[in-house]
Amino acid sequence: MHSPKGWLPKLLIAVVVAYLSILILLPIAAILQGAFARGVETFLNALSEPQVIAAFRLSVTLALVAVVVNAVFGTIIAWVMVRQDFWGKGFFNALIDLPFVVSPVITGYMVVLLFGRQGWFAPFVEATGLKVAFALPGMLLVTIFVSLPFTIREVMPVLREIGTEPEQAAHTLGAGGWRTFLRVTLPGIRWGLLYGISLTLARALGEFGGVLVAGGGISGQTETATLFIFAALDERQYIAAYAVAIVLAVVSFVVLIGMEILRQRSQVTQ
Amino acid sequence: MAVMANTAATTPLAAPTKARRVSRPWGQWSLRAVALIYLSVMLLLPLAAVLNDGLSGGLSGLWADITRPAAWAALRLSLWTAAVMTVINTIMGVLTAYVLVRYKFPGRSFLNAIIDIPFAIPTLVAGLMLVVLYGPQTAVGGFLKQQFGWQIIFAPPGIILALLFVSFPFVVRTVQPVLMEIDTDQEDAAATLGASGWRTFRRVLFPAIAPAVISGALLSFARALGEFGSIIVVAGNFPLRSQTAAVYVLSQIESDNQRAASAVSIVLLTLAFSLVFVVDFIQRRQEHDA
């Protein structure tokens, strides 16, 4: 890397800075200005409405459950994909990335198709009385689906890097499978796992299209923070919409940046 | 924060050691069963449900549902806006990665940090931010409309802008690590031998980063085809005009027209599925060569 000499590098840097300003920085400035246009107090009042608090509570709950489920299954899947060999492994490996590119609307629609009135699992829904579509369980399924790949994709490269030797050594010394996992594997993949969890959390908090279709966005019942923003825009409550949007964006950003800093620090100390 | 773009990009399938293959205790079998059943139930079963519903009227029924004017227009709008976004995003992504890796300038680390912002910001919020800045009633949006007659929001330019925002990190973050590994010696040598800057880029740099560029571009295209949160805010829901495929699916679900929703979903899923497998293939071939 060198300091730019001549006009071409300066031009290239200017183009990149201008592009990022138009695309990312100016829109952020605009929404901040819009949210605080009527003062900090209006902004804070908007956030302390009971409907807003309920929406945040629901978003956080869904995200936390998705984190736990994806951390457990994600670690198992990553381990199986890295340490085992079997027919169809390549297919499953590519399949894992599918939630990255499936439209969230379709994700929500899948829940409706499976658990709706004419769905494949309609008899199950009727027998147990557990409502899934247009209710919280359906929204939870959507949230788990959209954030499924993150833990797997962060843990896999770390597992590969560690190799099988530490696990085999523990095995030779007489440690059982569970104990080997807790004492050897888990500490090894700790940072990858934590980073995957933070990505899962950020993605789950921001989910919108899927929970809209699967939950219906019923105020006070199935309304998450993103669904609240959507409803508030419809009712022209702009300050409330901007305020919730900013809080969501800041929380997700802090989660990701915080984890990145932690990870870099751990790499320095090692 | 080399996130989504890289995650799909760095998944070589290392073969397990021989020792493992010989001993196969029941614990390993059950873990594999858990992993594969979970993936099948979570990913394959819902896909099957959509396929089953969309094909309930046979292939001709599916075709009729796809070629309905509103459905066809929505698919075309999604495809061309995603294609335009991919071209711009690829050029700007490579340029941004190059500038960040090769030049030292004040504000460089700040620039590097804001690249990941689109991954952190919910896409609905991203769309909202663009409307607040470029909407018809705002200072910037009003100016563009009056001076140049450009309408951005509720029109295709707004859709492209939103897609550019949400997929910006894909190309940058796949190309950046590859560029970092390439020694500047090769570029310097080409320059010493009298090659122009453009020629050096085309002959030396581009072949090295091409697989990463193509993977990043395809992933961002696949991701953009199904984008919803930012689009619904930026483009609204006007059939035949600014209704993208994902928004069309939503409106069909809302009007209880399941088969029409399933038909367009099948098209989107097929495209997404194929692109994911193409990217996987490119990556694996690259691993193989290396």
Interface residues (C-beta under 8 A of the other chain):
Chain A: M1 H2 S3 P4 L8 P9 L12 I13 V15 V16 V17 Y19 L20 L23 I24 L25 L26 P27 I28 A30 I31 G34 F73 I76 I77 W79 V80 M81 V82 R83 Q84 D85 F86 K89 G90 F92 N93 A94 L95 I96 D97 L98 P99 F100 V101 V102 S103 P104 V105 I106 T107 Y109 M110 V111 V112 L113 L114 G119 W120 I144 F145 L148 P149 F150 R153 E154 M156 P157 R160 T164 Q168 G177 L199 A202 L205 G206 E207 F208 G209 L212 V213 T226 I229 F230 L233 A241 Y242 A245 L248 A249 S252 F253 V255 L256 I257 E260
Chain B: M1 V3 M4 T7 A8 T10 T11 P12 L13 A14 A15 P16 T17 A19 R20 R21 P25 G27 Q28 L31 R32 V34 A35 L36 Y38 L39 M42 L43 L44 L45 P46 L47 A49 V50 D53 M92 L95 T96 Y98 V99 V101 R102 Y103 K104 F105 G107 L111 A113 I114 I115 D116 I117 P118 F119 A120 I121 P122 T123 L124 V125 A126 L128 M129 L130 V132 L133 Y134 T138 V140 L161 L164 F165 F168 G197 L219 A222 R223 L225 G226 E227 F228 G229 I232 V233 A245 A246 V247 V249 L250 I253 Q258 A261 S262 S265 L268 L269 A272 F273 L275 V276 F277 V279 D280 R284
